[in-house]
Amino acid sequence: LDVRNPRSGVADYRIECASPGEIAALASALRAAQPSWAAAGFAHRAQVLLRFADALQERREALIAALTIDTGRAAISVGEVDSAIRNIRRWAAQAESMVVESEFPSKLLPTVTIRDQFVPYPLVGCISPWNFPVTLSFIDAVPALMAGCACIVKPSEVTPRFVAPVREALD
């Protein structure tokens, strides 16, 4: 799929789209791996996400450059990348304290006890629009990962250049 540069109007980037079979295989592999990710616990998941934030920080300039080309917005791209890295670190620090299970009697039916349970979904799909590609790719994926879910993120085909530095960070 050809991607057009918004400043020049020229299609100067190309992405290979995954086939339905490739997506199905990825989803199956992620669902199979999710129970061990969830069982690893909050501390381990936070440690992994903090390493991811550090790896993104190392690739900050490449991320900003990719976003700037795709969106044509240099200053907003800086803020978007910096904010995404901060938010990953915030979720890593705060997620465990947000998941507090409780048990209490129903106010309407006193013989019924209500118990909160937090069970991660095996797989969360996040579809990111073009307008804030990094922010909107991570805004749902990061808390889902901290909760113990596996995630697939589908970035916009209009603004895909940031994917390469993110993949490098993930590797």
C-alpha positions as CSV (number, residue, x, y, z in Angstrom):
1,L,0.0,0.0,0.0
2,D,1.5,3.3,-1.0
3,V,1.5,6.1,1.6
4,R,1.4,9.8,0.6
5,N,3.5,12.4,2.3
6,P,1.1,15.2,3.3
7,R,3.6,18.0,2.6
8,S,4.7,16.9,-0.9
9,G,1.7,15.0,-2.0
10,V,4.0,12.3,-3.3
11,A,3.6,8.6,-2.4
12,D,7.1,8.1,-0.9
13,Y,6.5,5.2,1.5
14,R,5.1,1.7,1.2
15,I,3.7,-0.7,3.7
16,E,3.0,-4.4,3.4
17,C,-0.4,-5.2,4.7
18,A,-0.8,-8.5,6.6
19,S,-3.2,-11.0,5.1
20,P,-6.2,-12.2,7.0
21,G,-4.4,-15.5,7.5
22,E,-1.4,-13.8,9.0
23,I,-3.6,-11.8,11.3
24,A,-5.5,-14.9,12.4
25,A,-2.2,-16.7,13.1
26,L,-0.9,-13.7,15.1
27,A,-4.1,-13.5,17.1
28,S,-3.9,-17.3,17.8
29,A,-0.3,-17.0,19.0
30,L,-1.1,-14.0,21.2
31,R,-4.1,-15.7,22.8
32,A,-1.9,-18.8,23.5
33,A,0.8,-16.6,25.1
34,Q,-1.6,-14.4,27.1
35,P,-2.1,-16.7,30.2
36,S,1.6,-16.6,31.0
37,W,1.7,-12.8,30.5
38,A,-1.2,-12.4,32.9
39,A,0.3,-14.9,35.4
40,A,3.6,-13.0,35.4
41,G,2.0,-10.3,37.6
42,F,1.9,-6.5,37.7
43,A,5.5,-6.1,38.8
44,H,6.8,-8.1,35.8
45,R,4.5,-6.4,33.3
46,A,5.5,-3.0,34.7
47,Q,9.2,-3.9,34.3
48,V,8.6,-4.9,30.7
49,L,6.6,-1.7,29.9
50,L,9.3,0.4,31.6
51,R,11.9,-1.2,29.3
52,F,9.6,-0.5,26.4
53,A,9.4,3.2,27.4
54,D,13.2,3.4,27.7
55,A,13.5,1.8,24.2
56,L,11.1,4.4,22.8
57,Q,13.0,7.1,24.5
58,E,16.2,5.9,22.8
59,R,14.3,6.1,19.5
60,R,12.5,9.4,20.3
61,E,14.1,11.4,17.4
62,A,13.2,8.6,14.9
63,L,9.6,8.5,16.2
64,I,9.2,12.3,16.0
65,A,10.7,12.4,12.5
66,A,8.3,9.6,11.3
67,L,5.3,11.4,12.9
68,T,6.3,14.7,11.4
69,I,6.5,13.3,7.9
70,D,3.2,11.5,8.2
71,T,1.2,14.3,9.9
72,G,3.1,17.4,8.8
73,R,3.1,18.6,12.5
74,A,6.5,18.9,14.0
75,A,5.7,20.5,17.4
76,I,2.7,18.2,18.0
77,S,4.8,15.2,17.1
78,V,7.3,16.1,19.8
79,G,4.5,16.4,22.4
80,E,2.8,13.2,21.2
81,V,6.0,11.1,21.6
82,D,6.9,12.6,24.9
83,S,3.4,12.2,26.3
84,A,3.2,8.5,25.1
85,I,6.5,7.7,26.9
86,R,5.3,9.4,30.1
87,N,1.9,7.6,29.9
88,I,3.6,4.2,29.6
89,R,5.6,5.0,32.7
90,R,2.5,6.3,34.5
91,W,0.6,3.1,33.8
92,A,3.5,1.0,34.9
93,A,3.6,2.8,38.2
94,Q,-0.1,3.1,38.9
95,A,-1.9,0.1,37.3
96,E,-1.7,-2.3,40.2
97,S,-3.2,0.2,42.6
98,M,-6.2,0.7,40.3
99,V,-7.2,-3.0,40.4
100,V,-8.7,-3.5,43.9
101,E,-11.1,-6.3,44.2
102,S,-13.9,-5.9,46.7
103,E,-16.8,-7.7,48.1
104,F,-20.0,-6.2,49.5
105,P,-23.7,-6.9,50.1
106,S,-26.1,-5.6,47.5
107,K,-28.1,-2.5,48.7
108,L,-31.2,-3.7,46.8
109,L,-30.9,-7.4,47.7
110,P,-29.1,-7.9,51.0
111,T,-28.9,-11.7,50.5
112,V,-26.8,-11.1,47.4
113,T,-23.1,-10.5,47.7
114,I,-21.4,-8.5,44.9
115,R,-17.7,-9.3,44.2
116,D,-15.6,-7.3,41.8
117,Q,-13.2,-9.4,39.7
118,F,-10.6,-8.1,37.3
119,V,-10.0,-10.7,34.6
120,P,-8.0,-9.7,31.6
121,Y,-9.3,-10.3,28.1
122,P,-7.2,-12.9,26.2
123,L,-6.8,-10.5,23.3
124,V,-7.5,-6.8,22.8
125,G,-7.6,-5.2,19.4
126,C,-6.7,-1.5,19.1
127,I,-7.4,0.4,15.9
128,S,-5.6,3.7,15.7
129,P,-6.8,6.6,13.6
130,W,-4.5,8.9,11.7
131,N,-4.8,12.1,13.7
132,F,-2.6,11.1,16.8
133,P,-1.1,7.9,15.6
134,V,1.2,7.1,18.6
135,T,-1.1,8.4,21.3
136,L,-4.2,6.6,20.0
137,S,-2.2,3.4,19.3
138,F,-1.0,3.2,22.9
139,I,-4.0,4.8,24.8
140,D,-5.8,1.5,25.0
141,A,-3.0,-1.0,24.4
142,V,-0.8,0.0,27.3
143,P,-3.4,-0.3,30.1
144,A,-4.6,-3.5,28.5
145,L,-1.1,-4.9,28.6
146,M,-0.7,-3.8,32.2
147,A,-4.0,-5.6,33.0
148,G,-2.6,-8.8,31.6
149,C,-4.2,-8.8,28.1
150,A,-2.4,-9.5,24.9
151,C,-2.8,-6.8,22.3
152,I,-2.8,-6.3,18.5
153,V,-2.5,-2.7,17.4
154,K,-3.6,-1.7,13.9
155,P,-2.2,1.7,13.0
156,S,-3.7,3.9,10.4
157,E,-2.6,3.3,6.9
158,V,-2.5,7.1,6.5
159,T,0.2,7.5,9.2
160,P,2.2,4.3,9.5
161,R,5.8,5.5,9.5
162,F,6.1,5.4,13.3
163,V,5.6,1.6,13.3
164,A,9.2,1.0,12.3
165,P,10.8,2.7,15.3
166,V,8.2,1.2,17.6
167,R,9.0,-2.3,16.2
168,E,12.7,-1.7,16.9
169,A,11.8,-0.7,20.4
170,L,9.8,-3.8,20.9
171,D,12.6,-6.0,19.5
